[in-house]
Amino acid sequence: MRFYFKKFRHLLLGLTTFLAVVVFCAPSFSYSLPTSSTNASQLQHLDSEFSVAAENRANIRRAKATLVAQGMSSFTSYVAPMRESNVVGSSPMNTPARGAVGAVLSGNRLIVRGSFKMLSSDMRDYASDPVNPPNSNITSAFHIHQGSSMENGPFQYALNVMLDDTGHGGSAMGEFTLTPEQMQALADNRLYVDIHTTKNRGGELRGTLMPY
């Protein structure tokens, strides 16, 4: 009889221990579900999508601040949400990168501010990987081009780029005096911005400057 009582006590102790482990670990199981690779990727993608609008507005504020500080109050605003689907030619696949540009125009003076994140690779270095023929005005991999949304148009200006700690994100800025041709291209939605990387030399992100 004592044998069976001892066996029952061990069984009961084991069952109690098992239940305690299940209860203790249950919350971690429930919280770990959303962190699967698929869901994390989807959440990251959604976060990137929704942040573009906020970045556009922030970049416009930064561009306006330059003119306001100089006592100017009359200007037109533009934005360019940048996405890989806008790239003409070999559009990059499965990149989480997103970018945004805000700009203000006063007379023929264009102030541009940009931001970007999660590029698939380092930005293209035009010193070691130049265009053919080389162009000394291409001083960064963040450019303004002239062309329709269906074509790769000629280079116009390079923005000054400041990378963050990841090397795959950061900000950009530029101030340009537009020619009459460029002014007309801007009015016709034919000025676009793009970013070039080592994996996507022809462009990883692109967006057309549109009135805001």
C-alpha positions as CSV (number, residue, x, y, z in Angstrom):
1,M,0.0,0.0,0.0
2,R,2.9,2.3,0.9
3,F,4.4,1.6,-2.5
4,Y,1.3,2.7,-4.4
5,F,1.0,5.8,-2.3
6,K,4.6,6.8,-3.0
7,K,4.0,6.2,-6.7
8,F,0.8,8.3,-6.7
9,R,2.7,11.1,-4.9
10,H,5.4,11.1,-7.6
11,L,2.8,11.1,-10.3
12,L,0.9,14.0,-8.7
13,L,4.2,15.9,-8.2
14,G,5.1,15.4,-11.9
15,L,1.6,16.6,-13.0
16,T,1.9,19.7,-10.9
17,T,5.3,20.5,-12.2
18,F,4.1,20.1,-15.8
19,L,1.1,22.4,-15.3
20,A,3.3,25.0,-13.7
21,V,5.7,25.0,-16.7
22,V,2.8,25.3,-19.1
23,V,1.2,28.2,-17.3
24,F,4.6,30.0,-16.9
25,C,5.5,29.5,-20.6
26,A,2.1,30.2,-22.1
27,P,2.5,34.0,-22.3
28,S,5.8,33.6,-24.1
29,F,4.2,31.4,-26.7
30,S,1.4,33.8,-27.3
31,Y,3.8,36.8,-27.7
32,S,6.2,34.9,-29.8
33,L,3.6,34.2,-32.6
34,P,3.7,37.7,-34.1
35,T,7.5,37.6,-34.4
36,S,7.6,34.8,-37.0
37,S,9.7,35.8,-40.0
38,T,6.7,36.2,-42.2
39,N,4.7,38.4,-39.9
40,A,7.7,40.5,-38.9
41,S,8.4,41.1,-42.6
42,Q,4.8,42.1,-43.2
43,L,4.8,44.5,-40.2
44,Q,8.1,46.0,-41.3
45,H,6.7,46.5,-44.8
46,L,3.5,48.1,-43.5
47,D,5.5,50.4,-41.2
48,S,7.7,51.5,-44.2
49,E,4.6,52.2,-46.3
50,F,2.9,54.3,-43.7
51,S,6.0,56.3,-42.8
52,V,6.4,57.6,-46.3
53,A,3.7,60.2,-45.9
54,A,5.1,61.4,-42.6
55,E,8.6,61.7,-44.1
56,N,7.2,63.7,-47.1
57,R,5.7,66.2,-44.7
58,A,8.8,66.4,-42.5
59,N,11.0,66.9,-45.6
60,I,8.8,69.8,-46.8
61,R,9.0,71.4,-43.4
62,R,12.8,71.1,-43.5
63,A,12.9,72.6,-47.0
64,K,10.5,75.5,-46.1
65,A,12.6,76.3,-43.0
66,T,15.5,77.3,-45.2
67,L,13.4,79.9,-47.0
68,V,11.5,81.1,-44.0
69,A,14.8,81.7,-42.2
70,Q,15.7,84.0,-45.1
71,G,12.4,85.9,-44.8
72,M,10.7,84.3,-47.7
73,S,7.0,83.2,-47.5
74,S,5.9,82.5,-51.0
75,F,6.7,79.1,-52.4
76,T,5.2,76.0,-53.9
77,S,5.6,72.6,-52.3
78,Y,6.3,69.2,-54.0
79,V,6.6,65.6,-52.8
80,A,8.0,62.5,-54.3
81,P,7.2,59.2,-52.5
82,M,9.9,56.8,-53.6
83,R,9.2,53.1,-54.3
84,E,10.9,50.3,-56.1
85,S,7.9,49.8,-58.3
86,N,8.5,53.2,-59.9
87,V,11.9,52.2,-61.3
88,V,11.9,51.9,-65.1
89,G,13.8,48.9,-66.5
90,S,15.0,46.1,-64.2
91,S,12.8,47.0,-61.2
92,P,14.3,45.6,-58.0
93,M,12.5,42.7,-56.3
94,N,11.7,42.2,-52.6
95,T,13.5,45.3,-51.3
96,P,12.1,46.8,-48.1
97,A,13.7,50.1,-49.0
98,R,11.5,53.3,-48.9
99,G,12.3,56.9,-49.5
100,A,10.6,60.3,-49.5
101,V,11.4,63.7,-50.9
102,G,9.9,67.0,-50.0
103,A,10.8,70.2,-52.0
104,V,9.8,73.8,-52.2
105,L,10.1,76.2,-55.1
106,S,10.6,79.9,-54.8
107,G,11.0,81.6,-58.1
108,N,13.5,79.3,-59.9
109,R,15.1,78.2,-56.7
110,L,14.4,74.6,-55.6
111,I,15.2,73.5,-52.1
112,V,15.1,69.7,-51.7
113,R,15.2,67.5,-48.6
114,G,15.0,63.7,-48.7
115,S,15.1,60.6,-46.4
116,F,15.4,56.9,-47.0
117,K,15.9,53.6,-45.2
118,M,16.5,49.9,-45.5
119,L,18.3,49.9,-48.9
120,S,19.2,46.4,-50.1
121,S,22.9,47.3,-50.3
122,D,25.4,50.2,-50.1
123,M,24.8,53.2,-52.3
124,R,26.5,53.1,-55.7
125,D,29.9,54.8,-55.6
126,Y,30.3,56.7,-58.9
127,A,34.0,57.2,-58.3
128,S,34.7,53.5,-58.6
129,D,31.6,52.6,-60.7
130,P,31.1,55.6,-63.0
131,V,28.6,56.1,-65.8
132,N,29.9,55.9,-69.3
133,P,31.1,58.5,-70.2
134,P,32.0,59.6,-66.7
135,N,30.2,62.7,-65.3
136,S,32.0,64.6,-62.6
137,N,28.7,66.2,-61.5
138,I,27.4,62.9,-60.3
139,T,28.8,63.2,-56.7
140,S,26.3,60.9,-55.0
141,A,23.8,58.1,-55.7
142,F,20.8,60.2,-55.0
143,H,19.8,62.1,-58.1
144,I,17.3,64.3,-59.8
145,H,16.5,63.4,-63.4
146,Q,14.4,64.8,-66.2
147,G,11.9,62.4,-67.8
148,S,8.5,60.9,-67.8
149,S,7.4,58.2,-65.5
150,M,7.9,55.7,-68.3
151,E,11.5,56.5,-69.2
152,N,15.0,56.9,-67.8
153,G,15.8,60.5,-68.4
154,P,19.1,62.4,-68.3
155,F,20.8,63.3,-65.0
156,Q,20.2,66.8,-63.7
157,Y,21.5,67.2,-60.2
158,A,23.0,65.1,-57.3
159,L,21.9,65.6,-53.7
160,N,24.3,65.7,-50.8
161,V,23.8,62.4,-48.8
162,M,24.3,61.8,-45.1
163,L,24.2,58.1,-44.2
164,D,23.0,56.8,-40.8
165,D,24.8,54.2,-38.7
166,T,23.4,51.3,-40.9
167,G,24.9,52.7,-44.1
168,H,21.6,51.8,-45.8
169,G,19.5,54.8,-44.7
170,G,19.9,58.5,-44.1
171,S,19.0,61.9,-45.4
172,A,19.8,64.0,-48.4
173,M,19.6,67.7,-49.3
174,G,20.2,70.1,-52.2
175,E,19.5,73.6,-53.4
176,F,19.3,74.2,-57.2
177,T,18.7,77.0,-59.6
178,L,16.4,75.6,-62.3
179,T,16.7,76.4,-65.9
180,P,13.6,77.4,-67.9
181,E,13.5,73.9,-69.3
182,Q,13.7,72.3,-65.8
183,M,11.0,74.7,-64.6
184,Q,8.7,73.5,-67.3
185,A,9.6,69.9,-66.6
186,L,8.7,70.3,-63.0
187,A,5.4,71.9,-64.0
188,D,4.8,68.9,-66.3
189,N,5.6,66.3,-63.6
190,R,8.8,65.4,-65.5
191,L,11.4,65.8,-62.8
192,Y,12.0,62.6,-60.7
193,V,14.4,61.5,-58.0
194,D,16.0,58.2,-57.7
195,I,18.5,56.3,-55.5
196,H,21.1,53.8,-57.0
197,T,22.7,51.0,-55.0
198,T,25.4,48.4,-55.7
199,K,22.8,45.7,-56.1
200,N,20.5,47.9,-58.2
201,R,22.9,50.1,-60.2
202,G,20.1,51.4,-62.4
203,G,18.0,52.5,-59.5
204,E,16.4,50.9,-56.4
205,L,13.9,53.7,-55.5
206,R,12.3,56.3,-57.6
207,G,9.6,59.0,-57.3
208,T,8.3,61.9,-59.4
209,L,8.1,65.4,-57.9
210,M,4.4,66.3,-57.7
211,P,2.6,69.4,-56.3
212,Y,1.6,69.0,-52.7
